[in-house]
Amino acid sequence: MKSIFRVTAITTALLLSACSDDALQITGTDAPILDPISVDGVTAAGRVSLLNYTMPGVDGRSSRENAVVMWPVGDAPAGGWPVIAWGHGTVGVADACAPSASGNLSGYSPYLNGFLQAGYAVVAPDYEGLGTAGPHPYLHLDSQGRSLTYAVAEAVSAGSDLSHRYAMVGHSQGGHAVLGGGSLAGENPDIELVGVVAIAPASQVAAQGVAGRLVVNNPQAPFASRAAAAVQGLSFSALILHGTAAVSDGFDVSSAYGPDGAALQAQVETDCLPAIVQSLSASVPTVLGANGSVDSVIADTAVELPQVAAYLEALEPGSRAMVAPVLIAQGTADTTVLPASTTALVAQLSAVSATDVDPETRHYEGATHSSVLADSFVDTLGWLAQRFSAD
């Protein structure tokens, strides 16, 4: 399944590097660059460009990143096209996985056409380190949030017929990203965030990791179910381990891999999620059948490594107050981001956010992690229209 974040991974999370005040000052010497491009499947755009822009990186320095900018057909309305900042799902951590270089935005092109047809411009960043210098800090809350907000700010500043008013919409890893951006929007005061839509957002990663490992290690469970849970868990455990390495000085990522993990470690650095899943699907049954676990690939105890534990602790978006109204969409049949996880997230956000931005949740009966995108789209458009029409 392309571009979809399967979050029942290791109970690892994000080490949020503290960016200094100086790191947040993006100077005018790094002007945004817009170059025309074409994207397969984007049929509703009047024009499409690649934006090379500057954002604060996790290392505290300015970082040059890429985003795809798409305009609707026709002339911009007064004040410019209202903007949707799009947060994509998991693709991997290798440079080759950048959605802007995938040809079709990692499979999301048909979905994004709907926003263009509704009269919204779309700014779709790759996230920090995907296809550009430096590693991708997978699931880093601040990095992903800034990828979105700074991409919009710099696209608007490039004089591209875009409104200063924008909303953020994201799926899975992207749902997690827009919640990060929704707490950081004040860093870009020249643009106005009107709302955040998080669709099946990643959260409660530690709890879901525990649940996944219980299945893997249960000899009474059907072997096929155990193997499937192991493939899913190992795939995203590896991505998060490499995210830890991206922001934690001195962390030796190889220390988290067992004697059967060398191939996975190497593949994560070069290949994207579908290829990783395919390889693990071929190898995991043998390892699991022989050992009764997959600890020889990545041990359950990897979560106890100090840097990984710190990464886990900082990952959850529920501790960050939102600065704009939030809509969360969740499918009842989602086995990747569990409905119970989203229920817990909503309670956490409600506890830390002001009443006027208290999150609204909509559940879609029978919707899976991928089908919830289409099932929620009409509601998303209606909710966004209300946010953009509000004073």
VEXKEFI-676895 format. One record per residue (C-alpha): residue number from 1; residue in three letters; x, y, z. Coordinates in steps of 0.02 Angstrom, whole numbers, plus 32768, in hexadecimal, padded with zeros to 4 digits. Example, Ala and Ser with C-alpha at 12.3 -4.5 7.8 and 13.67 -1.06 7.14 Angstrom:
# VEXKEFI-676895
num->1, residu->ALA, X->8267, Y->7F1F, Z->8186
num->2, residu->SER, X->82AC, Y->7FCB, Z->8165
//
This chain:
# VEXKEFI-676895
num->1, residu->MET, X->8000, Y->8000, Z->8000
num->2, residu->LYS, X->8056, Y->809E, Z->7FC3
num->3, residu->SER, X->806E, Y->813A, Z->802A
num->4, residu->ILE, X->8016, Y->80F8, Z->80C3
num->5, residu->PHE, X->805D, Y->8103, Z->8172
num->6, residu->ARG, X->804E, Y->805E, Z->81CC
num->7, residu->VAL, X->8070, Y->8094, Z->827D
num->8, residu->THR, X->806B, Y->7FF5, Z->82E4
num->9, residu->ALA, X->8126, Y->7FFB, Z->82F0
num->10, residu->ILE, X->81A5, Y->7FF2, Z->837A
num->11, residu->THR, X->817F, Y->805A, Z->8414
num->12, residu->THR, X->81F7, Y->80DE, Z->83DB
num->13, residu->ALA, X->81DA, Y->8198, Z->83CB
num->14, residu->LEU, X->8222, Y->823F, Z->83A9
num->15, residu->LEU, X->82B4, Y->829B, Z->83F2
num->16, residu->LEU, X->8289, Y->8351, Z->83D5
num->17, residu->SER, X->832A, Y->83B0, Z->83B9
num->18, residu->ALA, X->831F, Y->8459, Z->840C
num->19, residu->CYS, X->8330, Y->84DF, Z->8388
num->20, residu->SER, X->837B, Y->8581, Z->83C7
num->21, residu->ASP, X->8326, Y->8627, Z->83A8
num->22, residu->ASP, X->83AC, Y->864B, Z->8326
num->23, residu->ALA, X->8382, Y->85AC, Z->82C9
num->24, residu->LEU, X->82D1, Y->85EA, Z->82AE
num->25, residu->GLN, X->830A, Y->8687, Z->8254
num->26, residu->ILE, X->8304, Y->8662, Z->819A
num->27, residu->THR, X->8362, Y->86EA, Z->8140
num->28, residu->GLY, X->8338, Y->8737, Z->8099
num->29, residu->THR, X->83D8, Y->86F5, Z->804D
num->30, residu->ASP, X->8385, Y->864D, Z->802E
num->31, residu->ALA, X->82F8, Y->8684, Z->7FBB
num->32, residu->PRO, X->8275, Y->8603, Z->7F88
num->33, residu->ILE, X->8284, Y->85C0, Z->7ED6
num->34, residu->LEU, X->81EE, Y->858A, Z->7E6D
num->35, residu->ASP, X->820F, Y->8520, Z->7DD2
num->36, residu->PRO, X->8185, Y->84DB, Z->7D61
num->37, residu->ILE, X->8172, Y->841D, Z->7D64
num->38, residu->SER, X->80F2, Y->839A, Z->7D33
num->39, residu->VAL, X->80A7, Y->831A, Z->7DA9
num->40, residu->ASP, X->804F, Y->827B, Z->7D6F
num->41, residu->GLY, X->7F9A, Y->8272, Z->7DA3
num->42, residu->VAL, X->7F88, Y->832A, Z->7DCC
num->43, residu->THR, X->7F02, Y->8352, Z->7D4B
num->44, residu->ALA, X->7EA9, Y->83E3, Z->7DA1
num->45, residu->ALA, X->7F3B, Y->845C, Z->7DAF
num->46, residu->GLY, X->7F51, Y->84F7, Z->7D46
num->47, residu->ARG, X->800B, Y->84F0, Z->7D6A
num->48, residu->VAL, X->8084, Y->848E, Z->7DD7
num->49, residu->SER, X->812E, Y->84C3, Z->7E1A
num->50, residu->LEU, X->81B7, Y->847E, Z->7E87
num->51, residu->LEU, X->81DB, Y->84F2, Z->7F19
num->52, residu->ASN, X->8289, Y->84ED, Z->7F64
num->53, residu->TYR, X->8278, Y->8546, Z->800B
num->54, residu->THR, X->82CF, Y->8561, Z->80B1
num->55, residu->MET, X->8297, Y->8522, Z->815C
num->56, residu->PRO, X->82E9, Y->8509, Z->8206
num->57, residu->GLY, X->8335, Y->845B, Z->8208
num->58, residu->VAL, X->833F, Y->83E6, Z->829C
num->59, residu->ASP, X->83F9, Y->840D, Z->82AB
num->60, residu->GLY, X->83D2, Y->84C3, Z->82D0
num->61, residu->ARG, X->840A, Y->8500, Z->8226
num->62, residu->SER, X->83AA, Y->853E, Z->818E
num->63, residu->SER, X->837D, Y->84AD, Z->811C
num->64, residu->ARG, X->834E, Y->84B2, Z->8064
num->65, residu->GLU, X->82B9, Y->8442, Z->803C
num->66, residu->ASN, X->823F, Y->841F, Z->7FAE
num->67, residu->ALA, X->8183, Y->842D, Z->7F9C
num->68, residu->VAL, X->810D, Y->841D, Z->7F09
num->69, residu->VAL, X->8099, Y->84B2, Z->7EF1
num->70, residu->MET, X->7FF9, Y->849E, Z->7E8A
num->71, residu->TRP, X->7F81, Y->8527, Z->7E54
num->72, residu->PRO, X->7ECC, Y->8510, Z->7E1B
num->73, residu->VAL, X->7E9B, Y->8535, Z->7D69
num->74, residu->GLY, X->7E6C, Y->85EA, Z->7D47
num->75, residu->ASP, X->7E8F, Y->8693, Z->7D94
num->76, residu->ALA, X->7EAC, Y->86A6, Z->7E4D
num->77, residu->PRO, X->7E20, Y->86F4, Z->7EB3
num->78, residu->ALA, X->7E3A, Y->8797, Z->7F0E
num->79, residu->GLY, X->7EBB, Y->877A, Z->7F95
num->80, residu->GLY, X->7F03, Y->86E2, Z->7F3D
num->81, residu->TRP, X->7EDB, Y->8629, Z->7F3C
num->82, residu->PRO, X->7EB7, Y->85E2, Z->7FEA
num->83, residu->VAL, X->7F3B, Y->8560, Z->8013
num->84, residu->ILE, X->7F39, Y->84AD, Z->804E
num->85, residu->ALA, X->7FDF, Y->8473, Z->8099
num->86, residu->TRP, X->7FE2, Y->83B8, Z->8079
num->87, residu->GLY, X->8037, Y->833A, Z->80ED
num->88, residu->HIS, X->805B, Y->8295, Z->8096
num->89, residu->GLY, X->8060, Y->81E7, Z->80E3
num->90, residu->THR, X->80FB, Y->817F, Z->8101
num->91, residu->VAL, X->8169, Y->8160, Z->806A
num->92, residu->GLY, X->820E, Y->8130, Z->80BD
num->93, residu->VAL, X->82A8, Y->8192, Z->80F3
num->94, residu->ALA, X->8317, Y->8180, Z->8058
num->95, residu->ASP, X->832E, Y->8211, Z->7FE0
num->96, residu->ALA, X->82E0, Y->81A9, Z->7F54
num->97, residu->CYS, X->823B, Y->81AA, Z->7FB3
num->98, residu->ALA, X->8219, Y->8265, Z->7FA4
num->99, residu->PRO, X->8166, Y->827B, Z->7F63
num->100, residu->SER, X->819B, Y->830B, Z->7EF2
num->101, residu->ALA, X->820D, Y->8292, Z->7E95
num->102, residu->SER, X->8193, Y->8200, Z->7E91
num->103, residu->GLY, X->8135, Y->8237, Z->7DF6
num->104, residu->ASN, X->808A, Y->8236, Z->7E49
num->105, residu->LEU, X->80A7, Y->827C, Z->7EF7
num->106, residu->SER, X->80B7, Y->81CB, Z->7F3B
num->107, residu->GLY, X->8009, Y->819D, Z->7F01
num->108, residu->TYR, X->7FAC, Y->8232, Z->7F4C
num->109, residu->SER, X->7F93, Y->8291, Z->7EA8
num->110, residu->PRO, X->7EDD, Y->825A, Z->7E8D
num->111, residu->TYR, X->7EAE, Y->828E, Z->7F3E
num->112, residu->LEU, X->7EFF, Y->8339, Z->7F2D
num->113, residu->ASN, X->7EA1, Y->835B, Z->7E8B
num->114, residu->GLY, X->7E05, Y->836D, Z->7EF5
num->115, residu->PHE, X->7E4C, Y->8404, Z->7F50
num->116, residu->LEU, X->7E81, Y->8455, Z->7EAC
num->117, residu->GLN, X->7DD4, Y->843A, Z->7E64
num->118, residu->ALA, X->7D8A, Y->848C, Z->7EFF
num->119, residu->GLY, X->7DF3, Y->8528, Z->7EE3
num->120, residu->TYR, X->7E84, Y->850B, Z->7F59
num->121, residu->ALA, X->7F3B, Y->8517, Z->7F2F
num->122, residu->VAL, X->7FA1, Y->8488, Z->7F79
num->123, residu->VAL, X->804F, Y->8493, Z->7FC5
num->124, residu->ALA, X->8094, Y->83E3, Z->7FDD
num->125, residu->PRO, X->813F, Y->83D9, Z->8033
num->126, residu->ASP, X->81AB, Y->833D, Z->8032
num->127, residu->TYR, X->81DC, Y->8355, Z->80EA
num->128, residu->GLU, X->828B, Y->837C, Z->8124
num->129, residu->GLY, X->8316, Y->8310, Z->80DC
num->130, residu->LEU, X->82AF, Y->82B5, Z->8059
num->131, residu->GLY, X->830B, Y->82D0, Z->7FB5
num->132, residu->THR, X->8376, Y->835A, Z->7FFE
num->133, residu->ALA, X->8413, Y->8368, Z->8069
num->134, residu->GLY, X->8410, Y->8313, Z->8112
num->135, residu->PRO, X->83AB, Y->8282, Z->8158
num->136, residu->HIS, X->82EE, Y->827E, Z->8168
num->137, residu->PRO, X->82BE, Y->8286, Z->8222
num->138, residu->TYR, X->8229, Y->8213, Z->8211
num->139, residu->LEU, X->8193, Y->8247, Z->827B
num->140, residu->HIS, X->81EF, Y->82D9, Z->82C9
num->141, residu->LEU, X->815E, Y->8346, Z->82FF
num->142, residu->ASP, X->81B2, Y->83F0, Z->82EB
num->143, residu->SER, X->820E, Y->83C4, Z->824B
num->144, residu->GLN, X->8172, Y->8386, Z->81F3
num->145, residu->GLY, X->810A, Y->8418, Z->8232
num->146, residu->ARG, X->818A, Y->8497, Z->81F7
num->147, residu->SER, X->8199, Y->8441, Z->814E
num->148, residu->LEU, X->80E2, Y->846E, Z->8136
num->149, residu->THR, X->80DA, Y->851C, Z->817F
num->150, residu->TYR, X->817D, Y->855D, Z->8134
num->151, residu->ALA, X->8153, Y->8516, Z->8089
num->152, residu->VAL, X->80B1, Y->8579, Z->8089
num->153, residu->ALA, X->8104, Y->8617, Z->80CB
num->154, residu->GLU, X->818C, Y->8613, Z->8046
num->155, residu->ALA, X->8115, Y->85E6, Z->7FB9
num->156, residu->VAL, X->80AA, Y->867D, Z->7FE8
num->157, residu->SER, X->8143, Y->86ED, Z->7FF3
num->158, residu->ALA, X->8179, Y->86B8, Z->7F44
num->159, residu->GLY, X->80EA, Y->8720, Z->7EFC
num->160, residu->SER, X->808A, Y->868C, Z->7EB9
num->161, residu->ASP, X->7FD3, Y->86C4, Z->7EC3
num->162, residu->LEU, X->7FBB, Y->8668, Z->7F67
num->163, residu->SER, X->7F53, Y->86A8, Z->7FF8
num->164, residu->HIS, X->7FA3, Y->86C1, Z->80A1
num->165, residu->ARG, X->7F17, Y->8655, Z->80EA
num->166, residu->TYR, X->7F32, Y->859A, Z->80ED
num->167, residu->ALA, X->7EFB, Y->84F6, Z->8139
num->168, residu->MET, X->7F5C, Y->8456, Z->8154
num->169, residu->VAL, X->7F1D, Y->83A9, Z->8121
num->170, residu->GLY, X->7F81, Y->830A, Z->813C
num->171, residu->HIS, X->7F6F, Y->824E, Z->813D
num->172, residu->SER, X->7FC3, Y->81D3, Z->81B4
num->173, residu->GLN, X->8077, Y->8213, Z->81C8
num->174, residu->GLY, X->8030, Y->82B0, Z->8178
num->175, residu->GLY, X->7FA4, Y->82B5, Z->81F9
num->176, residu->HIS, X->802B, Y->82B4, Z->827D
num->177, residu->ALA, X->8088, Y->833C, Z->821B
num->178, residu->VAL, X->7FF5, Y->83B4, Z->8212
num->179, residu->LEU, X->7FDC, Y->83A5, Z->82CD
num->180, residu->GLY, X->8091, Y->83D6, Z->82E1
num->181, residu->GLY, X->8077, Y->8468, Z->826B
num->182, residu->GLY, X->7FD8, Y->8499, Z->82C5
num->183, residu->SER, X->803C, Y->84BC, Z->8362
num->184, residu->LEU, X->80C7, Y->851D, Z->8309
num->185, residu->ALA, X->8065, Y->858E, Z->8294
num->186, residu->GLY, X->8092, Y->8628, Z->82F9
num->187, residu->GLU, X->8146, Y->861F, Z->82B9
num->188, residu->ASN, X->8107, Y->8663, Z->8212
num->189, residu->PRO, X->809A, Y->86FA, Z->823F
num->190, residu->ASP, X->8088, Y->8734, Z->818A
num->191, residu->ILE, X->8015, Y->86A1, Z->8163
num->192, residu->GLU, X->7F75, Y->8671, Z->81BE
num->193, residu->LEU, X->7F49, Y->85BE, Z->81EA
num->194, residu->VAL, X->7E8C, Y->85A7, Z->81E7
num->195, residu->GLY, X->7E7D, Y->84ED, Z->820C
num->196, residu->VAL, X->7ED0, Y->8442, Z->8216
num->197, residu->VAL, X->7E8B, Y->839E, Z->81D2
num->198, residu->ALA, X->7EE4, Y->8303, Z->8212
num->199, residu->ILE, X->7EAC, Y->8263, Z->81BC
num->200, residu->ALA, X->7EDA, Y->81C2, Z->8219
num->201, residu->PRO, X->7F6A, Y->821E, Z->826F
num->202, residu->ALA, X->7FF8, Y->81BC, Z->82B9
num->203, residu->SER, X->7FF3, Y->81BF, Z->8377
num->204, residu->GLN, X->8002, Y->814C, Z->840F
num->205, residu->VAL, X->8095, Y->80FA, Z->83B7
num->206, residu->ALA, X->80D8, Y->80A7, Z->8455
num->207, residu->ALA, X->8032, Y->8057, Z->8481
num->208, residu->GLN, X->8016, Y->801A, Z->83D1
num->209, residu->GLY, X->80C5, Y->7FD4, Z->83CC
num->210, residu->VAL, X->80A5, Y->7F70, Z->8469
num->211, residu->ALA, X->8004, Y->7F2B, Z->841D
num->212, residu->GLY, X->8060, Y->7EF9, Z->837F
num->213, residu->ARG, X->80EA, Y->7E9F, Z->83DD
num->214, residu->LEU, X->806B, Y->7E3F, Z->8444
num->215, residu->VAL, X->8026, Y->7DF6, Z->83A3
num->216, residu->VAL, X->80D3, Y->7DD0, Z->835C
num->217, residu->ASN, X->810C, Y->7D77, Z->83F9
num->218, residu->ASN, X->806C, Y->7D16, Z->841A
num->219, residu->PRO, X->8086, Y->7C5F, Z->83E8
num->220, residu->GLN, X->7FCA, Y->7C42, Z->83F4
num->221, residu->ALA, X->7FA2, Y->7CC2, Z->836D
num->222, residu->PRO, X->7F95, Y->7C8E, Z->82B6
num->223, residu->PHE, X->8041, Y->7C8E, Z->8269
num->224, residu->ALA, X->800A, Y->7CFA, Z->81D6
num->225, residu->SER, X->7FCA, Y->7D80, Z->824F
num->226, residu->ARG, X->806D, Y->7D7B, Z->82B0
num->227, residu->ALA, X->80D4, Y->7D8C, Z->8212
num->228, residu->ALA, X->806B, Y->7E1C, Z->81D0
num->229, residu->ALA, X->807B, Y->7E78, Z->8276
num->230, residu->ALA, X->8137, Y->7E5B, Z->8274
num->231, residu->VAL, X->814B, Y->7EA0, Z->81C4
num->232, residu->GLN, X->80E8, Y->7F3B, Z->81F0
num->233, residu->GLY, X->8142, Y->7F55, Z->8294
num->234, residu->LEU, X->81F1, Y->7F3C, Z->824F
num->235, residu->SER, X->81D1, Y->7FAF, Z->81BB
num->236, residu->PHE, X->81A6, Y->8042, Z->8226
num->237, residu->SER, X->8219, Y->8018, Z->82B4
num->238, residu->ALA, X->82A7, Y->802A, Z->8238
num->239, residu->LEU, X->8268, Y->80D2, Z->81F8
num->240, residu->ILE, X->8259, Y->8117, Z->82A7
num->241, residu->LEU, X->8305, Y->80D6, Z->82D8
num->242, residu->HIS, X->834E, Y->8133, Z->8245
num->243, residu->GLY, X->82EB, Y->81CD, Z->8278
num->244, residu->THR, X->833A, Y->81BF, Z->8324
num->245, residu->ALA, X->83E6, Y->81BA, Z->82D4
num->246, residu->ALA, X->83BA, Y->8255, Z->826E
num->247, residu->VAL, X->83A8, Y->82C2, Z->8309
num->248, residu->SER, X->840B, Y->826C, Z->8392
num->249, residu->ASP, X->84C7, Y->8288, Z->8392
num->250, residu->GLY, X->8529, Y->81EB, Z->83B9
num->251, residu->PHE, X->849A, Y->8171, Z->839C
num->252, residu->ASP, X->84DB, Y->80D7, Z->8342
num->253, residu->VAL, X->8442, Y->8097, Z->82E4
num->254, residu->SER, X->8496, Y->7FEE, Z->82C7
num->255, residu->SER, X->8491, Y->7FD1, Z->8383
num->256, residu->ALA, X->83D4, Y->7FBB, Z->8376
num->257, residu->TYR, X->83DE, Y->7F33, Z->82F2
num->258, residu->GLY, X->83FB, Y->7E7B, Z->8315
num->259, residu->PRO, X->8462, Y->7DFD, Z->82B1
num->260, residu->ASP, X->83D7, Y->7DE9, Z->8230
num->261, residu->GLY, X->83B9, Y->7EA5, Z->821F
num->262, residu->ALA, X->8449, Y->7EDC, Z->81B0
num->263, residu->ALA, X->83E5, Y->7ECC, Z->810F
num->264, residu->LEU, X->8354, Y->7F32, Z->8155
num->265, residu->GLN, X->83C9, Y->7FB9, Z->8196
num->266, residu->ALA, X->841B, Y->7FCB, Z->80EC
num->267, residu->GLN, X->8378, Y->7FC7, Z->808C
num->268, residu->VAL, X->8327, Y->8051, Z->80F3
num->269, residu->GLU, X->83B4, Y->80C5, Z->80C0
num->270, residu->THR, X->8393, Y->80AC, Z->8005
num->271, residu->ASP, X->82E4, Y->8068, Z->7FE6
num->272, residu->CYS, X->8232, Y->80A3, Z->8004
num->273, residu->LEU, X->81A7, Y->8056, Z->806A
num->274, residu->PRO, X->815C, Y->7FE0, Z->7FE9
num->275, residu->ALA, X->8204, Y->7F8E, Z->7FC5
num->276, residu->ILE, X->822C, Y->7F81, Z->807E
num->277, residu->VAL, X->8185, Y->7F2C, Z->80A1
num->278, residu->GLN, X->819E, Y->7EB6, Z->800E
num->279, residu->SER, X->8249, Y->7E7F, Z->804A
num->280, residu->LEU, X->820F, Y->7E65, Z->80FC
num->281, residu->SER, X->8178, Y->7E03, Z->80C0
num->282, residu->ALA, X->81F0, Y->7D88, Z->8071
num->283, residu->SER, X->826B, Y->7D7A, Z->8102
num->284, residu->VAL, X->8204, Y->7D8C, Z->81A1
num->285, residu->PRO, X->81A7, Y->7CE4, Z->819A
num->286, residu->THR, X->824D, Y->7C87, Z->819B
num->287, residu->VAL, X->8292, Y->7CEB, Z->822E
num->288, residu->LEU, X->81F0, Y->7CE2, Z->8290
num->289, residu->GLY, X->81D9, Y->7C2A, Z->826F
num->290, residu->ALA, X->8289, Y->7C01, Z->82A8
num->291, residu->ASN, X->8292, Y->7C71, Z->8341
num->292, residu->GLY, X->81E0, Y->7C92, Z->8378
num->293, residu->SER, X->8204, Y->7D4D, Z->8371
num->294, residu->VAL, X->825B, Y->7DCD, Z->8303
num->295, residu->ASP, X->82D1, Y->7E0C, Z->838A
num->296, residu->SER, X->8362, Y->7DD7, Z->831D
num->297, residu->VAL, X->832F, Y->7E60, Z->82A2
num->298, residu->ILE, X->8300, Y->7EEB, Z->831C
num->299, residu->ALA, X->82EE, Y->7EBA, Z->83D2
num->300, residu->ASP, X->825C, Y->7EF3, Z->843A
num->301, residu->THR, X->82DB, Y->7F3A, Z->84B4
num->302, residu->ALA, X->8316, Y->7FB9, Z->8432
num->303, residu->VAL, X->8296, Y->802F, Z->847D
num->304, residu->GLU, X->82FC, Y->8033, Z->851C
num->305, residu->LEU, X->8391, Y->8085, Z->84C8
num->306, residu->PRO, X->839A, Y->8134, Z->8513
num->307, residu->GLN, X->8391, Y->8194, Z->846F
num->308, residu->VAL, X->8300, Y->812B, Z->8430
num->309, residu->ALA, X->82A2, Y->8140, Z->84D3
num->310, residu->ALA, X->82B7, Y->81FD, Z->84C7
num->311, residu->TYR, X->827A, Y->81F9, Z->8414
num->312, residu->LEU, X->81DF, Y->819A, Z->844C
num->313, residu->GLU, X->81B9, Y->8211, Z->84D9
num->314, residu->ALA, X->81B8, Y->82AA, Z->8469
num->315, residu->LEU, X->8156, Y->8261, Z->83D7
num->316, residu->GLU, X->80A2, Y->8270, Z->840F
num->317, residu->PRO, X->8041, Y->8304, Z->83C8
num->318, residu->GLY, X->7FC2, Y->82FF, Z->8455
num->319, residu->SER, X->802E, Y->8369, Z->84C8
num->320, residu->ARG, X->8032, Y->83FF, Z->8453
num->321, residu->ALA, X->7FA9, Y->8483, Z->8455
num->322, residu->MET, X->7F5E, Y->84AE, Z->83AC
num->323, residu->VAL, X->7F4F, Y->8562, Z->8373
num->324, residu->ALA, X->7EC0, Y->8544, Z->82F7
num->325, residu->PRO, X->7E24, Y->84D4, Z->82F0
num->326, residu->VAL, X->7E46, Y->841B, Z->82D3
num->327, residu->LEU, X->7DE2, Y->8394, Z->827A
num->328, residu->ILE, X->7E19, Y->82DF, Z->8290
num->329, residu->ALA, X->7DD7, Y->8257, Z->821B
num->330, residu->GLN, X->7DE3, Y->81A0, Z->824F
num->331, residu->GLY, X->7DAA, Y->8100, Z->81FB
num->332, residu->THR, X->7D5B, Y->807E, Z->826D
num->333, residu->ALA, X->7DB0, Y->7FEF, Z->820E
num->334, residu->ASP, X->7E5E, Y->803C, Z->8212
num->335, residu->THR, X->7EDB, Y->7FBA, Z->824F
num->336, residu->THR, X->7F71, Y->802D, Z->8238
num->337, residu->VAL, X->7F3F, Y->80C4, Z->82A0
num->338, residu->LEU, X->7EC5, Y->8074, Z->8318
num->339, residu->PRO, X->7E22, Y->80CF, Z->8342
num->340, residu->ALA, X->7E4D, Y->80C2, Z->83FB
num->341, residu->SER, X->7EF0, Y->811D, Z->83DA
num->342, residu->THR, X->7E95, Y->81AE, Z->8389
num->343, residu->THR, X->7E18, Y->81B4, Z->8418
num->344, residu->ALA, X->7EA9, Y->81C6, Z->8491
num->345, residu->LEU, X->7EF9, Y->824B, Z->8424
num->346, residu->VAL, X->7E5A, Y->82B3, Z->841F
num->347, residu->ALA, X->7E4D, Y->82AD, Z->84DC
num->348, residu->GLN, X->7F01, Y->82E7, Z->84EB
num->349, residu->LEU, X->7EEA, Y->8376, Z->8470
num->350, residu->SER, X->7E4B, Y->83AD, Z->84C6
num->351, residu->ALA, X->7EA8, Y->83B6, Z->856B
num->352, residu->VAL, X->7F30, Y->842A, Z->852A
num->353, residu->SER, X->7ED4, Y->8494, Z->84A9
num->354, residu->ALA, X->7E61, Y->8529, Z->84BF
num->355, residu->THR, X->7DA6, Y->8509, Z->84B0
num->356, residu->ASP, X->7D97, Y->8564, Z->840A
num->357, residu->VAL, X->7E12, Y->84EA, Z->83B8
num->358, residu->ASP, X->7DD4, Y->844E, Z->8412
num->359, residu->PRO, X->7DE9, Y->83BF, Z->8395
num->360, residu->GLU, X->7D51, Y->837E, Z->8339
num->361, residu->THR, X->7D52, Y->82C4, Z->830D
num->362, residu->ARG, X->7CF3, Y->826C, Z->8283
num->363, residu->HIS, X->7CEF, Y->81AE, Z->8277
num->364, residu->TYR, X->7CD3, Y->8153, Z->81D2
num->365, residu->GLU, X->7C81, Y->80AA, Z->81E5
num->366, residu->GLY, X->7CE0, Y->801F, Z->818E
num->367, residu->ALA, X->7D67, Y->8093, Z->814D
num->368, residu->THR, X->7E19, Y->8051, Z->814B
num->369, residu->HIS, X->7EBB, Y->80B1, Z->815D
num->370, residu->SER, X->7EBC, Y->80D6, Z->80A3
num->371, residu->SER, X->7E02, Y->80DF, Z->8079
num->372, residu->VAL, X->7DE3, Y->8163, Z->80FF
num->373, residu->LEU, X->7E33, Y->81E1, Z->808A
num->374, residu->ALA, X->7DA6, Y->81D3, Z->800B
num->375, residu->ASP, X->7D1F, Y->81B4, Z->808D
num->376, residu->SER, X->7D48, Y->8254, Z->80EA
num->377, residu->PHE, X->7D68, Y->82C5, Z->8055
num->378, residu->VAL, X->7CBC, Y->8317, Z->8045
num->379, residu->ASP, X->7CB9, Y->833C, Z->80FF
num->380, residu->THR, X->7D6A, Y->8380, Z->80F5
num->381, residu->LEU, X->7D3A, Y->83F8, Z->806A
num->382, residu->GLY, X->7CA1, Y->8434, Z->80C9
num->383, residu->TRP, X->7D02, Y->844E, Z->8169
num->384, residu->LEU, X->7D8C, Y->84AC, Z->810E
num->385, residu->ALA, X->7D0D, Y->851E, Z->80B9
num->386, residu->GLN, X->7CCB, Y->8550, Z->8163
num->387, residu->ARG, X->7D7A, Y->8573, Z->81A3
num->388, residu->PHE, X->7DAA, Y->85DF, Z->810E
num->389, residu->SER, X->7D06, Y->863F, Z->8115
num->390, residu->ALA, X->7D1B, Y->8668, Z->81CD
num->391, residu->ASP, X->7D5C, Y->8715, Z->81F9
//
